[in-house]
Amino acid sequence: MTTHYDPPTTEHGAAADWGPSPTAPPRDPQAGEPRQPFVRRLWRGRPEDPRWVRPALLGLLATTLVLYLYDLSASGYANSFYSAAVQAGSRSWKAFFFGSLDAGNAITVDKPPASLWPMELSVRVFGLDSWAILVPEVLMGVATVAVVYAAVRRRFSPVAGLIAGAVLALTPVAALMFRFDNPDAMLALLMSVACYLVVRGLEDGRTKWLVWAGVVIGFAFLAKTLQAFLILPALAVVYAVCAPVSLRKRFGQLAAATLALVVSGGWWVAVVELWPASSRPYIGGSQNNSFLELTFGYNGLGRLNGEETGSVGGGGGGAGGSGMWGETGWDRMFNSEVGGQISWLLPAALILLVAGLVATRKARRTSVTRASFLVWGGSLLMTTVVFSYMAGIFHQYYTVALAPYLAAVVGMGAGLLWERRRQPWASIALAASVVAAAAWGYVLLDRTPDYLPWLKWLVLIGGLSAALGLVFAGRISRHLALGAAAVGLVAALAGPTAYTLSTLQEGHTGSIVTAGPAGASVMGGRGGGGGMRGGFGGRLPGWQGRQNQRGQQGNGFPGAGGTPAQPGQPGQQGQWGQRNGNGFGFPGGGRTGEGGMGGAGGIGGLLNGTSVSSEAEKLLAEDASKYTWVAASVGSQNAAGYQLATGDPVMAIGGFNGTDPSPTPAQFKKYVEEGRIHYFIAGGGMGGGGNGGTASQISSWIQSTFKKVTVGSATFYDLTQKAND
């Protein structure tokens, strides 16, 4: 079989495969070369690259590392929910394997455990602290930048690769999530690697690249379940059409990759499903203790249609629909809730994607340059469409999944059009992309008028000026054209860079976090519900909830368009109406020190962990070694706060929001009779209040049976002493 390659690269390295078959093939990427010492190869890079290329790449990676490490500990334990699971996994290999929230293995987190494993290994080595948990996430971010650079550089110029890497590193939501302990950092890295491997397979048609891509996507499934499969249709179709082998072999390779995916992602699922339920932790987020039900329900179709059993509420329904998680529709990625997180260069990326496909429209079927646009661009479009119309739980930080695809498309498109700038249509398209980036950057910056008010004008004026020069890039001198391109790049990146630096300057905690300055992400769609500083920050649209189990009012989150409430008081009615009752109380996620009252009275929350007093720590430390769980509490976040503070297992009754049927009242009573739980912590997630649920039944039984102990403003029940004793 003859291996097909794209035509020779141009003088600057971009693949020029838009014409007929090549007369002289470029260097075979499989061809052997004299081996050089590792350090020299690391510094020198490709033999054909200018000397500045590899130092520039290493400088980009080093800068990304330094930026992402800056004041990392300001976020503390970040999302206490996952940090508690990391702590548990560092103490128990069983908790490590299953992803348990506690070392007593009562219940798991509501995701597979793969994203926890690097952090748990780090904590086993370095001990439990913020750096040990978050540094692995930072390293994933740097690795993702390197993968995107490598993918773009293989078919385009070094500058194109560096642009792609810089765009990714300076995307606000990427700077947020590569410093956070949610599964999204690992997912973004693995999906980038999968795209890279598919492109490698498209170069030479070797089966191994596609099989490895299947392995990577399968492992990504173990990080965040079905979200890993969003780009599968794009990857499969592109390979089936463009791979340089026979049609029969293409389908055989896709079948092999599918098998690899099933094995790499399914082995853990098989073990969990076959393991006796009585000797493993309950699968958090499910209603029948099944990981498959969790995958296809709460974490699967429920995210699309909003019908998530056990969730905190559905979403917006159809196009343009409104709901707890914002409006759905084609413009969701650009609205006030999401735009500042990811969309800075999205209009430019769409223009560059179309231009790249136009430029390669006459290329042969096996063109890797065109296939690269299809792989990365298809992944970008598929994920964007799903995020835009999903009616279930949707958080702004999910959009970090788009960042690698967007960055690659921008780098590839800019590199290709620059090489073809002497053709009028290419220079005009390049200029149009700069105008789109500058104009949209102006709009996004104008949404936060008090934040660097002068920057939006520099972005707009700089972008328009650069675009004017780029229109004539093929007619003016190379130096002038380079100057215009540099100004355009700076104008395009100025806005996201400012938001990224703002993100790096503050810590972020809780379950729902956003990037950028205050007011950069307004929750609630039209009319908004108030600025979200890293989370709901005391404003949750559409809810005014019910009393919690202690009969106290909570933060009183207003509906969208309503007025914020003081702690313990309900907000005024927003545009989506009210739920009956008084202030639904749980603290919001946010930047450190903001948006939540988790520690005020030891009351746990749905969105953030609890601040635990030294007196409460001392209480729970008494005879802690005698118990499997030093305490139990409704809701994972409440339990997580106490577990992280004490270092001892705390049972989360009802899982994340207290609605999982685990443990049953009978099981809990048995644990108490066996002397395995010392205290019950009053307060907690929303599942503890009413509706006759499992958590409510357990809470009622405890309050009527056992002795109450007050420590400061927190209330405990000693499960070893009856109330009448």
Secondary structure, 3 states (H helix, E strand, C coil): CCCCCCCCECCCCCECCCCCCCCCCCCCCCCCCCCCCHHHHHHHCCCCCCCCHHHHHHHHHHHHHHHHHCCHHHHCCCCHHHHHHHHHHHHCHHHHHHCECCCCCCEECCCCCHHHHHHHHHHHHHCCCHHHHHHHHHHHHHHHHHHHHHHHHHHCCHHHHHHHHHHHHCCHHHHHHCCCCCCHHHHHHHHHHHHHHHHHHHHHCCHHHHHHHHHHHHHHHHHHHHHHHCCHHHHHHHHHHHCCCCHHHHHHHHHHHHHHHHHHHHHHHHHHHHCCHHHCCECCCCCCCCHHHHHHHHHHHHHHHCCCCCCCCCCCCCCCCCCCCCCCCCCHHHCCCCHHHHHHHHHHHHHHHHHHHHHCCCCCCCCHHHHHHHHHHHHHHHHHHHHHHCCCCCCHHHHHHHHHHHHHHHHHHHHHHHHCCCCHHHHHHHHHHHHHHHHHHHHHHHCCCCCCCCHHHHHHHHHHHHHHHHHCCCCCCHHHHHHHHHHHHHHHHHHHHHHHHHHHCCCEECCCCCCCCCCCCECCCCCCCCECCCCCCCCCCCCCCCCCCCCCCCCCCCCCCCCCCCCCCCCCCCCCCCCCCCCCCCCCCEECCCCCCCCCCCCCCCCCCCCCCHHHHHHHHCCHHHCCEEEEEECHHHHHHHHHHHCCCEEEECCCCCCCCCCCHHHHHHHHHCCCEEEEEEEECHHHCCCCCHHHHHHHHHHHHEEEEEECCEEEEEEEEECCC
